[in-house]
């Protein structure tokens, strides 16, 4: 995940519950680490 995607996903995770800049959402990155980070952010934001 590049800096642009990282910033956008971090902001979207907090404000909208996980919307993505990609049509495949975070599955487009195929990474458990990214998925766990987004899930953790959504839980903390909730």
N, C-alpha and C positions, 0 to 999 in steps of 0.2 A: 504494500500500500504506500503510495507516494504521499508527499506532504499535503497536496490539495485534497485528496480523498480523506486523509487522516483528520484534517481540520473540519471538513464538512461532515464526516461521520461523527466526530466528537460533538459538534454542535447539534446535529440532528438527533443523536442519542438522548441528549438531555432534554431538548425541547419537544420532540415529536414522537418519542418512543421507538426510534429505530428506522426511520425512512432512510433511503440510500440514494447515492448519486448514480448507481448502476441499475439496470433493469433486473438483474439477478439478485439484487440486494447484496448482503455481505457474503452470500454463497459464491459470488463471482471471484472472490479472493482465495477460496479453497484453503482456508487456514483456521485451525482450531483456536489458535491464540487470538486471532482477530475476533472470532465469534465469542469467545469467553470474555474478552475485553468489552465488547458491545453489550453482552448480557449483563455483566457486572455494572456497567454504566447505567443501563436501563433500570436495574434493581435499585441502585443507589438513588437515582432520580425519582423513582416512584415513592 
